[in-house]
């Protein structure tokens, strides 16, 4: 590492990697173009309903309080005249509203390839890969198995390959074959070299967060001052519902806030288990748990970029298992969207399901989740591709099947579908055909037929006989073959050799120092 400054350093990525993957194309996919949500959000709550949930969240903060199991966070909040009793912190609504007003309504995250930057907020909508399952399923194994580094790398290749995946979340599967003390070093090295999209850091204590921030800084060839000047990465924390924030996540949250990096707080409130059985009560609790973290971040660095996430769903009251993609999940996401807009902050939600394999249940539950994200005005969709078994399994077949849905959402948002100019009303074309004949051969159709409609890369539109003649291949099987072709032909995005060497040196040094503690 000592000789790194003498190496010629250039920033990786660039326009050559912005729209297409290097190497031969396995599929014809839509270009890199994060969608803009052109629809008005679905708002199930009346103004009185919004006020009622807001008042509920404020009363939780004022009357019940949140447990902050991090002494530093408690002391910061104590100095701002919060009411502190041990680890319990209560705060008044005027204070809450004053501090959250300092957070930006949108912000931009810039990765090592600046053409892959994404804006969080407004009407912008971006999708990320599955994150954090400990297990893996594909059609080769045919059963659930623990994640490995090789599986993680393959899912990172899919993350880079698909243009409809706009940011790299946490580990797409936990590589449990790497010791937890150094896992973040190996996976971040893989993420930074196999992808050029926005990076994530787990807020699990000092070492992991500081290591990841340093690796992202190195990968972009930035000084510390340049890194701190604008958000280059992000973290997501979960409260420990009900009404707690734990030590390591708060530690990482505060470190990221001090350096002005992206922050997302997502309470995991399952109605009937970690939150009231009523969805309004669960949403109010979720907002209280999120808003107090936003307040803390703004006290530390006013104006630092923050988004509120929702993971409010219900449990199966027969078994206690989490349920996702349910009507209650969809309404809770829409309700949270109304409140997050009320607070003037960006929003995160998820593409999730409870299904165990990439079957029909997996797709209708995930589709419900994804369309709830669209309807709610979500800006950042976690777990948009590859999630199974309530987040316990990552699957490459499911990843590819989900990307078909994501591309359809992207196409749905393109304004030309709803254009109403003379060419779109097409009176001359209608006159030329009249009440006889067809539109296949006329010039109006010939000029547009290649781009008029969405073209799937996975769906099979042949009739039954054609499908049967082609081998009767079911959708997950087609996705599995595609997965193998993509990973076999994958070429990583370019990275300056000196930067790659510096990253490798950093990883080696931190491993020699022991990495991160694993005592919590």
Secondary structure, DSSP 4 states (H G I P E B T S, - for coil): -TTGGGS----S--GGGTSS-SS--SS----S---B--SPPP--S-HHHHHHHHHHHHHIIIII-EEE--HHHHHHHHTTT-EEETTEEE--HHHHHHHHTTS-SEEEE--SSGGG-EEEETTB-EEEE----SEE--TTT-S-EE--HHHHHHHHHHHHH-TT--B--S-SS--TTS-TTTHHHHHHHHHHHH--SBEEEE-SSHHHHHHHHHHHHHHTT--HHHHHHS--EEEEE---SSSEE-HHHHHHHHHHHHTT-EEEEEE--EETTTB-SSHHHHHHHHHHHHHHHHHHHHHHSTT--EEEEE--EEE-TTT--EE-S-HHHHHHHHHHHHHHHHHT-EEEEE-----SSSSHHHHHHHHHHHHHHHHHT-SEEEEEESEEGGGTEE-HHHHHHHHHHHHHHHHHT-GGGG--SHHHH-HHHHHHHTTSS-SSSSHHHHTTTTTSS---SS---S-HHHHHHTT---HHHHHHHHHHHHHHH--PPP--HHHHHHHHHHHHHHHHTT-S----
